C-alpha cells in the first residue's frame, strides 16, 4: 500500500491555521544517541542564536555524526514533549524536525542551499 494520500483523503486546513506553525531552518550543532534507545537521538539545534534540544526518533536511520552541521526544517512553536525513559532522567523535546516517510524510513527534510539558522519558512 502506498503512503501517498489522495486529495479526497487529505484533511484540509486554512491558511490561518497553517500560518500558526513556526517553520524554521535549524542547524544541528550537537547530536548523540539517547542511552537505552536504538531509535532516539538527542539533537542540539541552533535557531539563529536560540539553542534548543530536540528528541527525534530517527536513530535507526541516521547516526549522530550524519546529522552534525546539517540544516534541517523544524516546527519551532510546537508544545514541548517529555520523554520518560527506562533509565536516566526524562528528556524534553523543544521542537519537532520534519521528515518524510519513505517505506517506513524517515528522510529528514533539509534545504537545498545554505540558509542562516533561524530563517523562517513561508
Order of alpha helices (4+ residues) and beta strands (2+ residues): alpha-beta-beta-beta-alpha-beta-beta-beta-beta-beta-beta
